[in-house]
């Protein structure tokens, strides 16, 4: 099962411009799901001469029961937005929250 949890899934209907792997070192279990991989993905959607790049950053979580991609952040975030988001997540316990939110969304989609 592949879930794209975006109002407009076509926004991520291509390869990301950049990917930052946050976790892929092995499996761990969360609420009956084995989590295999966690990434942040950057999709540059447009460029404004004044504001710079408009970035869509999504989280991607791969489990034994499916994958889910959800919006993490979007906007004119400047250069190196993906690396800054990854550093923030890994230094402020955000990775646990991101995984838990993804598992809850996957569970809801499976049960529907």
Sine and cosine of phi, psi and omega as CSV:
sin_phi,cos_phi,sin_psi,cos_psi,sin_omega,cos_omega
0.00,0.00,0.75,-0.67,0.03,-1.00
-0.85,-0.52,0.86,-0.51,-0.03,-1.00
-0.90,-0.43,0.76,-0.65,0.14,-0.99
-0.93,-0.37,0.96,-0.28,-0.07,-1.00
-1.00,-0.09,0.94,0.35,0.02,-1.00
-0.72,-0.70,0.52,-0.85,0.05,-1.00
-0.87,0.49,-0.58,0.81,0.04,-1.00
-0.80,-0.60,1.00,-0.04,-0.05,-1.00
-0.87,0.49,-0.33,0.94,0.00,-1.00
-0.91,0.40,-0.29,0.96,0.02,-1.00
-0.89,0.45,-0.42,0.91,-0.02,-1.00
-0.88,-0.47,0.43,0.90,-0.02,-1.00
-1.00,0.04,0.72,0.70,0.03,-1.00
-0.29,-0.96,0.14,-0.99,0.08,-1.00
-0.93,0.36,0.63,-0.78,0.04,-1.00
-0.92,0.40,0.42,-0.91,0.06,-1.00
-0.95,0.30,-0.54,0.84,0.06,-1.00
-0.53,-0.84,0.43,-0.90,0.06,-1.00
-0.69,-0.73,0.66,-0.75,0.06,-1.00
-0.83,-0.56,0.92,-0.40,0.01,-1.00
-0.99,0.16,0.82,-0.57,0.00,-1.00
-0.99,-0.15,-0.48,0.88,-0.02,-1.00
-0.43,-0.90,0.78,-0.63,0.11,-0.99
-0.34,-0.94,0.32,0.95,-0.14,-0.99
-1.00,0.07,-0.03,1.00,0.01,-1.00
0.36,-0.93,-0.01,-1.00,-0.04,-1.00
-0.99,-0.12,0.64,-0.77,0.22,-0.98
-0.68,-0.73,0.44,-0.90,-0.10,-1.00
-0.99,-0.15,0.69,-0.72,0.09,-1.00
-0.66,-0.75,0.93,-0.35,0.04,-1.00
0.81,0.58,0.66,0.76,0.04,-1.00
1.00,0.08,0.04,1.00,0.05,-1.00
-0.95,-0.30,0.72,-0.69,0.13,-0.99
-1.00,-0.02,0.91,-0.41,-0.03,-1.00
-1.00,0.05,0.84,-0.54,-0.06,-1.00
-0.98,-0.20,-0.58,0.82,-0.13,-0.99
-0.42,-0.91,0.61,-0.79,0.08,-1.00
-0.72,-0.70,0.77,-0.64,-0.01,-1.00
-0.70,-0.71,0.37,-0.93,0.30,-0.95
-0.95,-0.32,0.64,-0.77,-0.01,-1.00
-0.82,-0.57,0.69,-0.73,0.00,-1.00
-0.95,-0.32,0.80,-0.61,0.12,-0.99
-0.86,-0.50,0.91,-0.41,0.06,-1.00
-0.99,0.10,0.86,-0.50,-0.11,-0.99
-0.99,-0.15,-0.51,0.86,0.03,-1.00
-0.26,-0.97,0.22,-0.98,0.04,-1.00
-0.79,-0.61,0.75,-0.66,0.07,-1.00
-0.94,-0.33,0.70,-0.71,-0.04,-1.00
-0.86,0.51,-0.57,0.82,-0.05,-1.00
-1.00,0.01,-0.70,0.72,-0.13,-0.99
-1.00,-0.07,-0.29,0.96,0.00,-1.00
1.00,-0.03,-0.55,-0.83,-0.08,-1.00
-0.99,0.17,0.68,-0.73,0.17,-0.99
-0.99,-0.10,0.90,-0.43,-0.10,-0.99
-0.95,-0.30,0.69,-0.72,0.22,-0.98
-0.95,-0.32,0.89,-0.46,0.05,-1.00
-0.94,-0.34,0.82,-0.58,0.02,-1.00
-0.90,-0.44,0.39,-0.92,0.17,-0.99
-0.98,-0.18,0.59,-0.80,0.02,-1.00
-0.78,-0.63,0.85,-0.53,0.01,-1.00
-0.84,-0.55,0.80,-0.59,0.01,-1.00
-0.95,-0.31,0.79,-0.61,0.03,-1.00
-0.79,-0.61,0.05,-1.00,0.05,-1.00
-0.95,0.32,-0.25,0.97,-0.04,-1.00
-0.93,-0.36,0.09,1.00,0.04,-1.00
0.58,-0.81,0.03,-1.00,0.03,-1.00
-0.85,-0.53,0.40,-0.92,0.06,-1.00
-0.61,-0.79,0.67,-0.74,0.08,-1.00
-0.82,-0.57,0.81,-0.59,-0.07,-1.00
-0.72,-0.69,0.39,-0.92,0.08,-1.00
-0.91,0.41,0.76,-0.65,0.15,-0.99
-0.98,-0.21,-0.72,0.69,-0.03,-1.00
-0.35,-0.94,0.41,-0.91,0.10,-0.99
-0.41,-0.91,0.45,-0.89,0.03,-1.00
0.64,-0.77,-0.11,-0.99,0.08,-1.00
-0.99,0.12,1.00,-0.09,-0.13,-0.99
-0.96,-0.28,0.02,1.00,0.05,-1.00
0.99,0.17,-0.13,-0.99,-0.01,-1.00
-0.95,0.31,0.48,-0.88,0.11,-0.99
0.89,0.45,0.48,0.88,-0.05,-1.00
-0.90,0.43,-0.57,0.82,-0.02,-1.00
-0.93,0.37,-0.71,0.70,0.02,-1.00
-0.90,0.44,-0.64,0.77,0.03,-1.00
-0.91,0.42,-0.66,0.75,0.03,-1.00
-0.90,0.43,-0.66,0.75,0.02,-1.00
-0.91,0.42,-0.68,0.74,0.03,-1.00
-0.89,0.45,-0.67,0.75,0.02,-1.00
-0.88,0.48,-0.74,0.67,-0.02,-1.00
-0.88,0.48,-0.69,0.73,-0.08,-1.00
-0.98,0.18,-0.28,0.96,-0.01,-1.00
-0.97,-0.22,-0.08,1.00,-0.06,-1.00
-0.77,-0.63,0.52,0.86,0.00,-1.00
0.85,0.52,0.33,0.94,0.00,-1.00
-0.95,0.30,-0.41,0.91,-0.01,-1.00
-0.89,0.46,-0.67,0.74,0.03,-1.00
-0.88,0.47,-0.70,0.72,0.01,-1.00
-0.90,0.44,-0.67,0.74,0.01,-1.00
-0.88,0.48,-0.71,0.71,0.01,-1.00
-0.91,0.42,-0.71,0.70,-0.01,-1.00
-0.88,0.48,-0.70,0.71,0.04,-1.00
-0.87,0.49,-0.65,0.76,0.01,-1.00
-0.91,0.41,-0.68,0.73,0.00,-1.00
-0.89,0.45,-0.68,0.73,0.02,-1.00
-0.87,0.49,-0.69,0.73,0.03,-1.00
-0.91,0.42,-0.66,0.75,0.04,-1.00
-0.89,0.46,-0.71,0.70,0.02,-1.00
-0.86,0.52,-0.71,0.71,0.01,-1.00
-0.89,0.46,-0.63,0.78,0.00,-1.00
-0.94,0.34,-0.60,0.80,0.02,-1.00
-0.92,0.38,-0.63,0.77,-0.07,-1.00
-0.98,0.20,-0.28,0.96,-0.01,-1.00
-0.96,0.27,0.00,0.00,0.00,0.00
